[in-house]
């Protein structure tokens, strides 16, 4: 594998070209001339965390509604037009943003831009469109959450980790609130948030900023701003004050699972710190696969678990998550699994990783970053998500260097800072016989 210095040089070829339209719409261009294809994305700085109290699920519902009729495009035709042009499209919603994308041949890009601009300005919402789609989302929640014991438990975990913060509310919304969403709610959400000053255009592929700018100005630049501003008023994430255990038992559970969650750093909040990078390395060493410490100790050596892992979630705008977990071998008590896992963590906190572990984790993470960089859709998502959260996108190209700059002590100290003697949420997913 190339050195970080050599990769940094080649990475400069992926350096974004940026500009801002007069109406406030930001534009990020990621040139990649290996094939005559582009990924076109429009990101809105609005997600589930921006919903009004009692209106949970409106951001996700609105993602569905954006595929309904506009002045020029009949309901249900948007994706069909993309397909007829040889492309693929989709959309997704998070707490921090909502994004829409198409991947097409570069000569079809103007058509995609015109369609996206059309639904930014001329979406037609009626009760005949909104209410049936609301029922679709209700059924989606029933299938994805209420029929999924693990999803129910994780929803409860997020509610405790982020008590009093919008991250504690599920993106898909609460059933009793989703069922009450109205046409007026949808129109208010659209008219407030879906404007160019609240949007980021990301185009990755066989195009340059010089080539894109005239099209962007002609198609998107003429759209008038709406009410939303750059200010997103969220309450601060409150630190956990005490540890607690959440238990969920369900006949659908076939394998017990034990997980522990701590509040952690995020790339958005801790932009100037190495902590998010160090936590990513630490969780990779502790639980990033079959060669990790937890897997080797709990599965291979002690035979206590069928799986063991660690993870970090650092790409949230307000805070991050650090976690470990595993599933016990039948007959092994969860307390025994927990005790063994904490012993592995205690050793890591006391002594840190070995130089060999650190080097291997750094190499693996940088290699994954390089593979991601070689995929234009992945890069469009990486830059779009960062920009929508308000991150400094210049730091994206510095990510490998920051990972490789970490020392054993950096990684040990960061993990200790967020985990050692810190309040946590333990989540137990149990089969009925274990309840």
C-alpha positions as CSV (number, residue, x, y, z in Angstrom):
1,X,0.0,0.0,0.0
2,X,1.2,3.5,-0.7
3,X,2.4,5.7,2.1
4,X,0.2,8.3,3.6
5,X,2.4,11.0,1.9
6,X,2.0,9.4,-1.5
7,X,-1.7,9.0,-0.9
8,X,-2.1,12.6,0.2
9,X,-0.6,13.6,-3.1
10,X,-3.0,11.5,-5.1
11,X,-5.8,12.5,-2.8
12,X,-5.4,16.1,-4.0
13,X,-6.9,15.0,-7.3
14,X,-10.1,14.5,-5.3
15,X,-9.9,18.0,-3.7
16,X,-13.3,19.6,-4.0
17,X,-14.1,22.7,-6.1
18,X,-16.6,24.9,-4.3
19,X,-18.7,28.0,-5.0
20,X,-21.9,29.5,-3.7
21,X,-24.8,30.8,-5.8
22,X,-26.3,34.2,-5.2
23,X,-29.4,32.7,-3.5
24,X,-27.2,31.0,-0.9
25,X,-27.1,27.5,-2.3
26,X,-23.7,25.9,-1.7
27,X,-22.1,23.8,-4.5
28,X,-19.4,21.2,-4.1
29,X,-17.8,19.6,-7.2
30,X,-15.7,16.4,-6.9
31,X,-14.1,15.8,-10.3
32,X,-13.5,12.2,-11.3
33,X,-12.9,11.7,-15.0
34,X,-12.5,7.9,-15.1
35,X,-15.9,7.4,-16.6
36,X,-18.6,9.7,-18.2
37,X,-20.8,9.4,-15.2
38,X,-21.9,11.7,-12.4
39,X,-23.5,11.4,-9.0
40,X,-25.9,14.4,-8.4
41,X,-27.0,15.1,-4.9
42,X,-29.1,17.8,-3.2
43,X,-28.7,17.9,0.6
44,X,-31.0,19.9,2.8
45,X,-29.9,21.1,6.2
46,X,-33.0,19.7,7.9
47,X,-33.5,16.3,9.5
48,X,-35.4,14.7,12.3
49,X,-33.6,16.8,14.9
50,X,-35.2,19.9,13.4
51,X,-38.8,18.8,13.8
52,X,-41.3,20.8,15.9
53,X,-42.3,19.2,19.2
54,X,-45.0,16.6,18.6
55,X,-44.3,16.3,14.9
56,X,-41.8,13.5,14.9
57,X,-41.4,11.7,11.6
58,X,-42.3,14.7,9.4
59,X,-38.7,15.0,7.9
60,X,-38.8,11.3,6.9
61,X,-42.4,11.6,5.7
62,X,-41.4,14.5,3.6
63,X,-38.6,12.5,2.0
64,X,-41.4,10.3,0.6
65,X,-43.6,13.2,-0.4
66,X,-40.8,14.7,-2.6
67,X,-41.5,11.9,-5.1
68,X,-45.1,13.1,-5.5
69,X,-46.4,15.4,-8.2
70,X,-45.0,18.8,-9.2
71,X,-46.3,21.3,-11.7
72,X,-44.5,19.4,-14.5
73,X,-43.9,15.9,-13.2
74,X,-46.9,13.6,-12.4
75,X,-46.9,11.7,-9.1
76,X,-44.8,8.6,-9.2
77,X,-43.0,9.6,-12.4
78,X,-39.8,11.1,-10.9
79,X,-37.9,7.8,-10.5
80,X,-39.3,6.4,-13.8
81,X,-37.9,9.4,-15.7
82,X,-34.5,8.8,-14.0
83,X,-34.7,5.1,-15.0
84,X,-35.6,6.0,-18.6
85,X,-32.5,8.1,-18.7
86,X,-30.4,5.1,-17.6
87,X,-29.9,6.3,-14.0
88,X,-30.7,5.3,-10.5
89,X,-32.1,7.5,-7.7
90,X,-33.0,7.4,-4.1
91,X,-33.2,9.5,-0.9
92,X,-32.5,9.2,2.8
93,X,-33.2,11.0,6.1
94,X,-31.1,11.3,9.2
95,X,-31.3,13.5,12.3
96,X,-29.0,16.0,10.7
97,X,-30.1,16.2,7.0
98,X,-32.2,14.9,4.2
99,X,-30.6,14.0,0.8
100,X,-31.7,13.1,-2.7
101,X,-29.5,11.7,-5.4
102,X,-29.3,10.4,-8.9
103,X,-26.4,8.6,-10.7
104,X,-26.5,9.1,-14.4
105,X,-24.4,9.6,-17.5
106,X,-23.0,13.1,-17.5
107,X,-25.0,14.2,-20.6
108,X,-28.2,13.6,-18.5
109,X,-27.1,15.8,-15.6
110,X,-29.0,18.9,-16.8
111,X,-32.2,16.9,-16.8
112,X,-31.6,15.7,-13.3
113,X,-30.9,19.2,-12.1
114,X,-34.1,20.6,-13.7
115,X,-36.1,17.8,-12.0
116,X,-34.6,18.4,-8.6
117,X,-35.1,22.2,-9.0
118,X,-38.7,21.5,-10.0
119,X,-39.5,19.6,-6.8
120,X,-37.6,22.2,-4.7
121,X,-40.1,24.9,-5.9
122,X,-43.3,23.4,-7.3
123,X,-44.2,20.3,-5.3
124,X,-48.0,19.9,-5.2
125,X,-49.3,18.6,-1.9
126,X,-52.9,17.5,-1.3
127,X,-54.6,15.3,1.3
128,X,-54.9,12.7,-1.4
129,X,-51.1,12.5,-1.7
130,X,-50.1,13.2,1.9
131,X,-52.4,10.9,3.9
132,X,-51.9,7.7,1.9
133,X,-48.1,8.3,2.1
134,X,-48.4,8.8,5.8
135,X,-50.0,5.4,6.0
136,X,-47.0,4.0,4.1
137,X,-44.6,5.4,6.7
138,X,-46.8,4.0,9.5
139,X,-46.5,0.6,8.0
140,X,-42.8,1.1,7.5
141,X,-42.4,1.9,11.2
142,X,-44.4,-1.2,12.1
143,X,-42.2,-3.4,10.0
144,X,-38.8,-1.8,10.7
145,X,-39.2,-0.9,14.3
146,X,-42.2,-2.5,16.1
147,X,-41.6,-6.0,14.6
148,X,-37.8,-5.7,15.2
149,X,-36.9,-6.3,18.9
150,X,-33.3,-4.9,18.4
151,X,-34.7,-1.7,16.8
152,X,-37.1,-1.2,19.7
153,X,-34.3,-1.6,22.2
154,X,-32.0,0.7,20.3
155,X,-34.7,3.4,20.1
156,X,-34.9,3.2,23.9
157,X,-31.1,3.4,24.2
158,X,-31.0,6.6,22.1
159,X,-33.8,8.1,24.2
160,X,-31.6,7.7,27.3
161,X,-28.3,8.6,25.7
162,X,-29.8,11.8,24.3
163,X,-32.5,12.6,26.8
164,X,-33.9,16.1,26.2
165,X,-32.1,16.3,22.8
166,X,-33.7,15.6,19.4
167,X,-31.3,12.7,18.8
168,X,-33.4,10.9,21.4
169,X,-36.4,10.9,19.1
170,X,-36.4,8.3,16.3
171,X,-35.9,9.5,12.7
172,X,-39.0,7.5,11.6
173,X,-41.0,9.2,14.4
174,X,-43.2,7.9,17.1
175,X,-46.3,6.0,15.9
176,X,-48.8,8.1,17.8
177,X,-47.3,11.3,16.3
178,X,-46.8,10.1,12.8
179,X,-50.4,9.0,12.5
180,X,-51.5,12.6,13.4
181,X,-49.3,14.4,10.8
182,X,-51.4,16.6,8.4
183,X,-51.3,18.3,5.1
184,X,-50.7,21.6,6.9
185,X,-47.7,20.1,8.7
186,X,-46.2,19.0,5.3
187,X,-46.8,22.4,3.7
188,X,-45.2,24.3,6.6
189,X,-42.2,22.0,6.6
190,X,-41.7,22.4,2.8
191,X,-42.2,26.1,2.7
192,X,-39.8,26.7,5.6
193,X,-36.9,24.3,4.9
194,X,-36.9,23.4,1.3
195,X,-35.2,26.4,-0.2
196,X,-31.8,27.0,-2.0
197,X,-30.2,28.8,1.0
198,X,-30.7,25.7,3.0
199,X,-29.4,23.3,0.3
200,X,-26.1,21.9,-0.8
201,X,-25.6,20.7,-4.3
202,X,-22.9,18.0,-4.6
203,X,-21.9,16.7,-8.0
204,X,-19.2,14.0,-8.2
205,X,-17.9,12.6,-11.5
206,X,-16.9,13.6,-15.0
207,X,-17.3,17.4,-14.6
208,X,-15.5,20.4,-13.3
209,X,-16.8,23.4,-11.4
210,X,-16.2,25.6,-14.4
211,X,-18.5,23.3,-16.5
212,X,-21.1,23.0,-13.8
213,X,-21.4,26.6,-12.7
214,X,-23.3,27.9,-15.7
215,X,-25.8,25.1,-15.4
216,X,-26.2,25.6,-11.6
217,X,-26.7,29.3,-12.0
218,X,-29.3,28.9,-14.7
219,X,-31.2,26.0,-13.0
220,X,-30.8,26.5,-9.3
221,X,-29.6,30.1,-9.1
222,X,-32.9,31.6,-10.1
223,X,-34.8,30.0,-7.1
224,X,-35.9,32.4,-4.4
225,X,-34.8,31.6,-0.8
226,X,-37.4,30.5,1.7
227,X,-37.7,31.2,5.4
228,X,-35.1,28.8,6.9
229,X,-31.8,30.4,8.0
230,X,-28.4,28.9,8.8
231,X,-29.3,28.8,12.5
232,X,-30.5,25.5,13.9
233,X,-31.4,25.8,17.5
234,X,-30.9,22.5,19.3
235,X,-30.5,22.1,23.0
236,X,-27.1,20.9,24.2
237,X,-26.5,17.2,24.7
238,X,-26.6,16.6,28.5
239,X,-23.9,14.3,29.9
240,X,-25.2,11.1,31.4
241,X,-25.3,11.3,35.2
242,X,-25.7,7.7,36.0
243,X,-25.4,4.3,34.4
244,X,-28.5,2.2,33.8
245,X,-29.6,-1.0,32.2
246,X,-32.4,-1.4,29.6
247,X,-33.8,-4.8,28.9
248,X,-36.1,-5.9,26.1
249,X,-37.4,-9.5,25.8
250,X,-39.3,-10.8,22.8
251,X,-40.2,-14.2,21.3
252,X,-38.7,-13.1,18.0
253,X,-35.2,-12.9,19.6
254,X,-33.2,-16.0,18.8
255,X,-29.9,-15.0,20.3
256,X,-29.2,-12.9,23.4
257,X,-27.2,-9.8,22.9
258,X,-25.3,-7.5,25.3
259,X,-24.3,-4.0,24.4
260,X,-22.9,-1.0,26.3
261,X,-23.1,2.6,25.0
262,X,-21.2,5.7,26.2
263,X,-21.4,9.3,25.0
264,X,-18.4,10.0,22.8
265,X,-16.8,12.6,20.6
266,X,-17.9,13.6,17.1
267,X,-16.1,15.1,14.1
268,X,-18.5,18.0,14.2
269,X,-18.3,19.0,17.9
270,X,-14.6,18.1,18.4
271,X,-13.3,19.4,15.1
272,X,-10.0,20.6,16.5
273,X,-9.4,17.4,18.6
274,X,-7.9,14.1,17.7
275,X,-10.3,12.3,20.0
276,X,-12.8,11.2,17.3
277,X,-9.9,9.7,15.2
278,X,-8.4,8.1,18.3
279,X,-11.8,6.5,19.3
280,X,-12.2,5.1,15.8
281,X,-8.8,3.5,16.0
282,X,-9.4,2.2,19.6
283,X,-12.7,0.6,18.7
284,X,-11.1,-0.9,15.6
285,X,-8.4,-2.5,17.7
286,X,-10.9,-3.7,20.4
287,X,-13.7,-4.9,18.3
288,X,-13.2,-4.4,14.6
289,X,-13.3,-8.0,13.4
290,X,-12.0,-11.5,14.1
291,X,-8.5,-10.4,14.9
292,X,-9.7,-7.8,17.4
293,X,-9.0,-8.0,21.1
294,X,-12.6,-8.7,22.2
295,X,-13.2,-11.3,19.5
296,X,-10.0,-13.1,20.2
297,X,-10.5,-13.1,24.0
298,X,-14.3,-13.8,24.3
299,X,-14.8,-16.0,21.2
300,X,-11.5,-17.7,20.3
301,X,-9.8,-18.0,23.7
302,X,-12.5,-18.2,26.4
303,X,-15.4,-19.5,24.3
304,X,-17.9,-17.3,26.0
305,X,-19.4,-15.6,22.9
306,X,-20.4,-16.3,19.4
307,X,-19.6,-12.7,18.5
308,X,-17.9,-9.7,20.1
309,X,-17.3,-6.2,18.8
310,X,-16.7,-2.5,19.5
311,X,-17.9,0.5,17.5
312,X,-17.9,4.3,17.4
313,X,-20.3,6.7,15.7
314,X,-18.7,10.0,15.2
315,X,-20.6,11.5,12.3
316,X,-23.4,13.2,14.2
317,X,-23.6,17.0,14.4
318,X,-24.2,17.2,18.2
319,X,-22.3,14.3,19.8
320,X,-21.0,10.8,19.2
321,X,-21.3,7.3,20.6
322,X,-18.8,4.7,21.7
323,X,-19.9,1.1,22.3
324,X,-19.0,-2.5,22.8
325,X,-21.1,-5.7,22.7
326,X,-21.4,-9.4,22.0
327,X,-23.7,-12.4,22.0
328,X,-23.0,-15.2,24.5
329,X,-22.7,-18.9,23.8
330,X,-25.8,-20.7,24.9
331,X,-25.5,-21.4,28.6
332,X,-23.2,-18.5,29.3
333,X,-24.6,-15.8,31.6
334,X,-24.6,-12.2,30.4
335,X,-22.8,-11.2,33.6
336,X,-20.0,-13.6,32.8
337,X,-19.7,-12.2,29.3
338,X,-19.8,-8.6,30.6
339,X,-17.1,-9.3,33.2
340,X,-14.8,-10.8,30.6
341,X,-15.3,-7.9,28.2
342,X,-14.6,-5.3,30.9
343,X,-11.4,-7.1,31.7
344,X,-10.3,-6.7,28.1
345,X,-11.2,-3.0,28.2
346,X,-9.4,-2.5,31.6
347,X,-6.2,-3.9,30.1
348,X,-6.5,-1.6,27.1
349,X,-7.2,1.4,29.3
350,X,-4.2,0.6,31.5
351,X,-1.7,-0.3,28.8
352,X,-3.1,0.9,25.5
353,X,-2.6,-1.0,22.2
354,X,0.6,-2.4,21.1
355,X,2.6,-0.7,18.3
356,X,1.7,-3.6,16.0
357,X,-2.0,-3.2,16.8
358,X,-1.9,0.5,16.3
359,X,-0.1,0.2,12.9
360,X,-2.5,-2.5,11.7
361,X,-5.6,-0.5,12.6
362,X,-4.2,2.7,11.0
363,X,-3.4,0.8,7.8
364,X,-6.8,-0.8,7.6
365,X,-8.7,2.5,8.3
366,X,-6.6,4.4,5.8
367,X,-7.0,1.7,3.2
368,X,-10.8,1.8,3.7
369,X,-10.7,5.6,3.2
370,X,-8.8,5.1,0.0
371,X,-11.3,2.6,-1.3
372,X,-14.1,5.0,-0.4
373,X,-12.3,7.9,-2.2
374,X,-12.2,5.7,-5.4
375,X,-16.0,5.6,-5.4
376,X,-17.7,8.8,-6.6
377,X,-21.0,8.1,-4.9
378,X,-19.2,7.4,-1.6
379,X,-17.3,10.7,-1.9
380,X,-20.5,12.6,-2.7
381,X,-22.0,11.2,0.4
382,X,-19.0,11.9,2.5
383,X,-18.7,15.6,1.5
384,X,-22.4,16.2,1.4
385,X,-23.0,14.8,4.9
386,X,-20.1,16.8,6.3
387,X,-21.3,20.0,4.6
388,X,-24.9,19.5,5.8
389,X,-23.7,19.1,9.4
390,X,-21.7,22.2,9.1
391,X,-18.3,20.5,9.3
392,X,-15.1,21.9,7.8
393,X,-14.9,19.9,4.6
394,X,-11.2,20.7,4.1
395,X,-10.5,18.3,7.0
396,X,-11.8,15.3,4.9
397,X,-8.6,15.1,2.9
398,X,-6.6,15.4,6.1
399,X,-8.4,12.3,7.7
400,X,-5.7,9.8,6.7
401,X,-2.9,12.0,8.0
402,X,-4.7,12.5,11.3
403,X,-5.3,8.8,11.7
404,X,-1.6,8.0,11.0
405,X,-0.4,10.7,13.4
406,X,-1.9,9.0,16.4
407,X,0.3,7.4,19.0
408,X,-0.3,4.5,21.4
409,X,-0.9,7.0,24.2
410,X,-3.3,9.1,22.1
411,X,-5.5,6.1,21.5
412,X,-5.3,4.8,25.1
413,X,-6.0,8.2,26.6
414,X,-8.9,9.0,24.4
415,X,-10.6,5.6,25.1
416,X,-10.1,6.0,28.8
417,X,-11.4,9.6,28.7
418,X,-14.8,8.5,27.3
419,X,-15.2,5.1,28.9
420,X,-13.3,4.7,32.1
421,X,-15.6,5.3,35.1
422,X,-18.1,7.1,32.8
423,X,-21.8,6.5,33.0
424,X,-23.2,4.2,30.3
425,X,-26.3,2.6,29.0
426,X,-26.3,-1.2,29.1
427,X,-28.8,-2.8,26.6
428,X,-29.9,-6.4,27.0
429,X,-31.8,-8.1,24.2
430,X,-33.2,-11.4,25.6
431,X,-35.0,-14.5,24.5
432,X,-38.1,-15.2,26.6
433,X,-36.4,-18.0,28.5
434,X,-33.8,-15.5,29.8
435,X,-36.3,-13.0,31.1
